[in-house]
Amino acid sequence: LASTICLDETMVCQKAFNKMKNSAQKSSEAYQKYLGKYVGDFIHKSLPELQLPNPVKTTYFVRPGVPIVLSANEAIKKNLKMQCCTLITA
């Protein structure tokens, strides 16, 4: 009985892992297709003199621009504490 439970748990874990792996691979392929190939072709057609680096198989695409980090001051921290307390008591 214990071996069948362990086998069932293993099968469930394998199915969950494969589902996550497959969806990650699909999203990686979509990134390569749209952000790699299509955008690269568009840039090459628009600016043929521009030398683009060789494409790299990665999903590490970020939005361009300067990231803005908002640091929390005492008023924000106090407000968050008050909201947290009201959520817990509600």
Backbone as CSV, one residue per row, in Angstrom:
resi,resn,N_x,N_y,N_z,CA_x,CA_y,CA_z,C_x,C_y,C_z
1,LEU,0.826,-1.203,0.000,0.000,0.000,0.000,0.867,1.263,0.000
2,ALA,1.917,1.232,0.798,2.793,2.398,0.876,3.506,2.637,-0.441
3,SER,3.856,1.551,-1.148,4.561,1.707,-2.423,3.648,2.298,-3.489
4,THR,2.350,1.960,-3.459,1.432,2.525,-4.450,1.191,4.004,-4.176
5,ILE,1.157,4.400,-2.904,0.990,5.816,-2.572,2.221,6.585,-3.027
6,CYS,3.387,6.018,-2.769,4.624,6.667,-3.170,4.700,6.775,-4.698
7,LEU,4.255,5.714,-5.377,4.248,5.724,-6.838,3.288,6.780,-7.366
8,ASP,2.112,6.885,-6.752,1.142,7.901,-7.162,1.703,9.309,-6.960
9,GLU,2.344,9.536,-5.817,2.926,10.846,-5.552,4.025,11.161,-6.562
10,THR,4.815,10.156,-6.914,5.887,10.349,-7.888,5.304,10.713,-9.248
11,MET,4.245,10.030,-9.642,3.621,10.313,-10.936,3.037,11.719,-10.958
12,VAL,2.426,12.132,-9.864,1.849,13.488,-9.790,2.958,14.524,-9.868
13,CYS,4.051,14.277,-9.152,5.175,15.224,-9.179,5.794,15.298,-10.570
14,GLN,5.921,14.147,-11.227,6.484,14.132,-12.573,5.586,14.896,-13.540
15,LYS,4.290,14.697,-13.414,3.358,15.396,-14.302,3.425,16.906,-14.078
16,ALA,3.474,17.319,-12.813,3.560,18.753,-12.508,4.872,19.329,-13.032
17,PHE,5.976,18.618,-12.830,7.271,19.089,-13.308,7.275,19.221,-14.821
18,ASN,6.777,18.199,-15.511,6.746,18.241,-16.973,5.867,19.373,-17.481
19,LYS,4.757,19.621,-16.796,3.868,20.699,-17.217,4.574,22.051,-17.090
20,MET,5.283,22.244,-15.975,6.013,23.502,-15.792,7.158,23.617,-16.787
21,LYS,7.846,22.506,-17.026,8.973,22.509,-17.956,8.504,22.817,-19.369
22,ASN,7.407,22.179,-19.774,6.896,22.398,-21.129,6.416,23.827,-21.319
23,SER,5.745,24.389,-20.320,5.266,25.763,-20.466,6.446,26.730,-20.488
24,ALA,7.500,26.425,-19.733,8.693,27.279,-19.760,9.376,27.199,-21.124
25,GLN,9.418,26.012,-21.702,10.026,25.869,-23.027,9.214,26.599,-24.090
26,LYS,7.885,26.514,-23.977,7.032,27.222,-24.941,7.224,28.733,-24.838
27,SER,7.291,29.247,-23.621,7.476,30.690,-23.479,8.861,31.099,-23.959
28,SER,9.855,30.257,-23.737,11.204,30.541,-24.222,11.223,30.602,-25.744
29,GLU,10.542,29.661,-26.384,10.472,29.665,-27.843,9.738,30.896,-28.353
30,ALA,8.696,31.320,-27.636,7.955,32.524,-28.042,8.840,33.765,-27.917
31,TYR,9.606,33.855,-26.834,10.542,34.973,-26.687,11.535,34.989,-27.841
32,GLN,12.095,33.827,-28.166,13.071,33.752,-29.248,12.440,34.167,-30.574
33,LYS,11.215,33.718,-30.781,10.541,33.987,-32.050,10.212,35.470,-32.201
34,TYR,9.557,36.031,-31.195,9.071,37.398,-31.335,10.125,38.445,-30.986
35,LEU,10.798,38.272,-29.856,11.769,39.288,-29.447,13.116,39.081,-30.111
36,GLY,13.388,37.893,-30.578,14.660,37.630,-31.228,14.572,37.785,-32.727
37,LYS,13.819,36.917,-33.359,13.779,36.880,-34.819,13.015,38.061,-35.423
38,TYR,11.758,38.244,-35.013,10.940,39.272,-35.643,11.482,40.685,-35.394
39,VAL,11.859,40.966,-34.162,12.378,42.294,-33.851,13.730,42.489,-34.529
40,GLY,14.553,41.436,-34.560,15.846,41.527,-35.237,15.688,41.794,-36.719
41,ASP,14.748,41.102,-37.353,14.490,41.336,-38.780,13.970,42.748,-39.025
42,PHE,13.091,43.214,-38.141,12.542,44.569,-38.277,13.654,45.611,-38.169
43,ILE,14.531,45.432,-37.189,15.643,46.375,-37.010,16.572,46.322,-38.212
44,HIS,16.852,45.127,-38.706,17.759,44.995,-39.850,17.173,45.655,-41.102
45,LYS,15.857,45.540,-41.289,15.224,46.197,-42.439,15.211,47.715,-42.277
46,SER,15.001,48.186,-41.063,14.940,49.625,-40.816,16.314,50.267,-40.869
47,LEU,17.291,49.591,-40.301,18.648,50.130,-40.222,19.641,49.087,-40.734
48,PRO,19.758,48.940,-42.051,20.634,47.894,-42.579,22.108,48.105,-42.245
49,GLU,22.511,49.339,-41.970,23.921,49.596,-41.653,24.278,49.211,-40.218
50,LEU,23.278,48.993,-39.382,23.518,48.638,-37.991,23.982,47.191,-37.882
51,GLN,25.087,46.970,-37.197,25.609,45.624,-36.979,25.059,45.101,-35.663
52,LEU,24.194,44.087,-35.749,23.615,43.499,-34.550,24.505,42.363,-34.050
53,PRO,24.576,42.171,-32.738,25.329,41.037,-32.222,24.601,39.732,-32.547
54,ASN,25.329,38.642,-32.502,24.707,37.342,-32.758,23.650,37.061,-31.701
55,PRO,22.515,36.501,-32.110,21.465,36.216,-31.131,21.904,35.126,-30.147
56,VAL,21.426,35.252,-28.931,21.750,34.300,-27.872,20.457,33.632,-27.437
57,LYS,20.494,32.324,-27.243,19.299,31.616,-26.786,19.123,31.854,-25.302
58,THR,18.280,32.805,-24.983,18.013,33.124,-23.590,16.618,33.712,-23.471
59,THR,16.075,33.670,-22.286,14.782,34.304,-22.036,14.963,35.539,-21.175
60,TYR,16.189,36.022,-21.078,16.464,37.172,-20.239,16.271,38.452,-21.054
61,PHE,15.013,38.815,-21.270,14.669,40.055,-21.938,14.058,40.977,-20.899
62,VAL,14.514,42.188,-20.842,13.969,43.158,-19.905,13.526,44.389,-20.674
63,ARG,12.662,45.139,-20.078,12.218,46.378,-20.715,13.363,47.369,-20.723
64,PRO,13.509,48.101,-21.817,14.591,49.081,-21.870,14.265,50.296,-21.011
65,GLY,15.293,50.986,-20.640,15.111,52.210,-19.866,15.773,52.095,-18.510
66,VAL,15.694,53.170,-17.793,16.302,53.224,-16.477,15.275,52.777,-15.447
67,PRO,15.593,51.753,-14.658,14.629,51.336,-13.626,14.554,52.380,-12.516
68,ILE,13.367,52.609,-12.033,13.150,53.577,-10.954,12.784,52.791,-9.704
69,VAL,13.592,52.936,-8.687,13.351,52.233,-7.429,12.794,53.237,-6.435
70,LEU,11.635,52.923,-5.898,11.011,53.804,-4.917,11.348,53.284,-3.529
71,SER,12.068,54.080,-2.770,12.416,53.646,-1.419,11.299,54.046,-0.469
72,ALA,11.060,53.177,0.502,9.971,53.411,1.448,10.457,54.308,2.576
73,ASN,9.675,55.335,2.892,9.990,56.188,4.037,9.117,55.773,5.214
74,GLU,9.224,56.472,6.307,8.496,56.091,7.530,6.978,56.166,7.354
75,ALA,6.489,57.139,6.586,5.042,57.275,6.386,4.494,56.064,5.632
76,ILE,5.232,55.595,4.624,4.776,54.434,3.857,4.798,53.184,4.734
77,LYS,5.877,53.015,5.498,5.974,51.850,6.388,4.842,51.835,7.405
78,LYS,4.521,53.004,7.963,3.432,53.095,8.943,2.099,52.750,8.290
79,ASN,1.874,53.238,7.060,0.642,52.965,6.331,0.514,51.466,6.043
80,LEU,1.609,50.836,5.644,1.578,49.398,5.351,1.286,48.591,6.608
81,LYS,1.860,48.998,7.744,1.587,48.297,9.001,0.113,48.402,9.362
82,MET,-0.470,49.606,9.168,-1.888,49.797,9.482,-2.758,48.946,8.566
83,GLN,-2.431,48.876,7.272,-3.203,48.064,6.342,-3.092,46.597,6.692
84,CYS,-1.898,46.164,7.057,-1.690,44.770,7.427,-2.512,44.404,8.647
85,CYS,-2.525,45.271,9.643,-3.293,44.996,10.871,-4.783,44.941,10.574
86,THR,-5.291,45.802,9.706,-6.727,45.781,9.388,-7.075,44.546,8.589
87,LEU,-6.168,44.057,7.756,-6.443,42.828,6.990,-6.479,41.620,7.915
88,ILE,-5.599,41.597,8.898,-5.553,40.446,9.817,-6.778,40.419,10.692
89,THR,-7.234,41.565,11.177,-8.393,41.612,12.082,-9.708,41.483,11.321
90,ALA,-9.722,41.737,10.042,-10.970,41.678,9.270,-11.411,40.259,9.003
